[in-house]
Amino acid sequence: MAINKYVRRRKILKGQDRLRLVVSRSHNAIVAQIIDDSNGVTLVSATSIKSKNGGNVESAFSTGVDLGKKAKESNISSVWFDRNNYLYTGRVKALADGARKSGLKF
């Protein structure tokens, strides 16, 4: 019997007070969003699509820094990191490091 990951996520998110930083990546880009699950709203987002180096570690780091700056402007200081079952290496780690450098706390 397969476990539906969305049912598991619903159980985890039930009762969470903090906002969620979600990472999505492809071969060409990395996208990060800060989501308020209680209201179902995306508050802040950043992407590396417009970057000329869209799919590498440096652009992921700069995307994290950009996301952190936008979060500070929106008075967001603390989130929890949802890496969407991606391993915490390479671009995902670089994005998290960039967000931490700009002031976000996980």
C-alpha angles and dihedrals in degrees: 000000000000120000115230108231092210092059089051091049091051090054092049095047095048105107097009113144099186129078120255126237107208123195125204123178139183134175091272105036149007124226129195128189134181108218132191102215095189090063098024093235133137107226103180134008138179133184140185095218095106092048115101089225094050102162107038137093096256093056090047090054092049090048089055091050090049091050091050092051092050090048091053090052088053092048094248114145107155130046138153119241118241107186095180095234091304115138114256095245138095116000096005091054091045091053091050092048091051092050091049091049091056093051110271116137122213 
